Amino acid sequence: MERDLEKNFKDKNMTVVAERIFKDALDLLPVERAELIEKLFQTFDRSANSNVDAAWAQEGESRIDAYERGEIKASSVEDVFARINQR
């Protein structure tokens, strides 16, 4: 699947170095790719995203409250990562 992405992601504006990094990233596990994306994303100016960050913080608190009321169940981190890595 990752190699299909590589074939479909031919960008004439991408530098040779960026294309090599992209190809190497496709060899990572899905969780590792997600972590890489997050780290790259954090290098951008995020001041414009403060509203989004606040909304996610509120959503997180809402989900914790629902869990504590017994309205939703939780999965272990091991189960979550196992499901992600199976994709």
Secondary structure, 3 states (H helix, E strand, C coil): CHHHHHHHCCCCCCCHHHHHHHHHHCCCCHHHHHHHHHHHHCCCCCHHHHHHHHHHHHHHHHHHHHHHCCCCCCCCHHHHHHHHHCC
